[in-house]
């Protein structure tokens, strides 16, 4: 999470949606940078609303605008898989045979089993009713729009570096797994559709 006091702007770091690149580029310019531990770096929109927003409101009469990125949901899960696979290899040296298709099936069976530290994007960005708590959500796949927004708000040119990139691996899905995954990730897919249509 990055807070820009003069511009009254808050960047919420959606997990596995390019937040490390944004923070690497902008942390030196932010007035407040919560980049570690992960529980603070990835404080959700709900966390901000319940805890940090009241604190900021008590210090200034101006309202802070919140902004975040959202990745296409199946691509987001692919990114999570690549990171998990990398961690498994680093920790045990063994990850052979654990395909993305199996990872997706495990996620469908219980999204929180083994994934408890990474909420779904809809859970990160919305309240319990599915209403977005973030003022501006940009699709990760159109990150150039997000960069232009930041440049307009902050008044300087921004170049995002490539950081924290997981290794490329096979991420194919069986048709029946993809169909089941789309049902399991319905909230995320509907939110992503709204986000992309808003920029059309």
N, C-alpha and C positions, 0 to 999 in steps of 0.2 A: 504494500500500500504506500502510495506517495501522496503527500498533501502539499499543495501550492497555496500559500496563505494569501498573497496579493491577488491572485487570480480566482481565489475561492473555488479551487478545483481539487477533486480527490480522485485518484486512480485506484480502483479496486482490482487486485491481482487474481483474476480467475485462474485456478490451477490448470496447468497444461494448455494454456492459451496465449503463449508469447509473453508472459509477464516478466520473465527474467531479462529478455531483450529490452523491454521498455524501462525496467528499473536500472539496468546497466547504463542506458543512454541518459536517463533523466535524474537518477538519484543525486548527483552532485548539485543539481539545480533546485531540488525540492526543499521545502522548509522542514518537512518531517518525512523521514523515510523509515518505514517499518519493513525491513527486508529479512529479518531473522529474529526469533525462530520461525518455522513455517506457520505455526498457529497464528502469529501476528502478521506475517507477510501475506497470508491468504485469509485474512479476516473477511468474512462474508458481508454481503450487503445488509443482512440482518444484524450482524455484529456491529457494523458501522452505525446503523439506525439506532440500535439499543444502547450503545456505549459511547462511541466517539462523537456522533452527531450532537448529542446533548452537551458534551464538553465544549465542542466548537461553538455551539449556539450561545453558551454562557459567556464566551469571550468576545463575540462580535455579533452585531445585529444582522450581518449579511448571511445569506444562505449559501452553503457550499454545493456545487454541482458535482454529482458523482458520474464517473465514466468507467466502462469496463469493456473487455473483449469477450466474445463468445465464439467458440470453434464449432464447425459442423459436427453434430453429436457423434456420428460413427467415426469420423476422423479423430475426434477428441479421444474416443476409446482406443483407437489405434495408437495414438501417442502415449496414452497411459500404459498400454501393453508394452510398447518399446522401452519405456522407462522401467517397468516392473521386470522385464526380461533382463535388462542391463543390471539391475540390482541383484537379481537371482544369480547371475553369472559372477558378479563381483563378490557376493557373500558366500556362495557355495561352489562356484565353478561348474554348476550343473543346471542347465536349462533346456537341454536337448529334448525334443519331443513335445514341448509345451507350446502348442500352436495358438495362433490368434483365435482360431475357431473355438478351441477349448476354453481359452480365456473368456471369450464372449459368452459361451454357454455358462461358465461359472458366474459371470456377471449377471446373466439373466436369472439364474437360480437364486442368487442372493447378492444384490448389488453392494451390500456393505461387508460381506465376508472377504477379508483381505484387502478391502478398499476403503476402510473406515476413515482414513486420513485424507481422502479425496472425495468431497461431495460431488454429486451431479451438478452440472452447470445451472440447471433450473433451481436446484436447492440453494446454490451459492448466490444466485442473482435475484431470487423471488421470495415472497412470503409464502405461508402455508397454502394460500388460495391460488398460488400461481401468478400473482400480480408482481410485475417487476418492481424492485426497490431501487433500481439504478436509473438515473436520468437519461443517460445516453449509453446504449449498448451497440458496439460495432462488431460486425462479423470479422473474425480473424482472417478469413479468406479475402476480405477487402481491407486489409490493414493499411493500405495507402490512404483510404478515407479517414481512418483513425489518426494517422500521422498528420494529415492536413488539418484536421480538427485541432490537434495538439499544437501545431505550429501557429495556427490562428490565435489560440488561447494564450500561448506562452510567448509568442513573439520572436521565435528564432527557428532556424532550420534544424530538422531532426533526422539523423540517420540511425536506424536500428541495427545493432550488430547481430551476428548469429552466435548465440550462446546457449548452453545447456541443451544441445541437440542430441537426441538419442540415436543409436545406430539404426541403419536401415535394415529391416527384416521383412519377411513375407507376412502379409496381413490379409490373405484371402479368406472369404467366408463361404460356407455352404449356403445355398439359397434358403433352406429352411431355418438356418441359424440367423441369417440376416432378417428374415421375416419376423422371427421371434424377438430379435433384438430391437427392431423398430417398434414393436408393441411395448417392450420393457422401457424404452427410452422415449415414449410418446410425449411426455411433458417437455423434454429437452427439444425434441424435433418440432413441436408446435411453437415453442418460444423462439427457436432459431428461424422458423418460417416468418414469424412476426417481425423479428429483427431485420431480416433481409428485405422483406417487403417494405419496411419503413424507409429504407434507403433507395428503393427503386425509383 
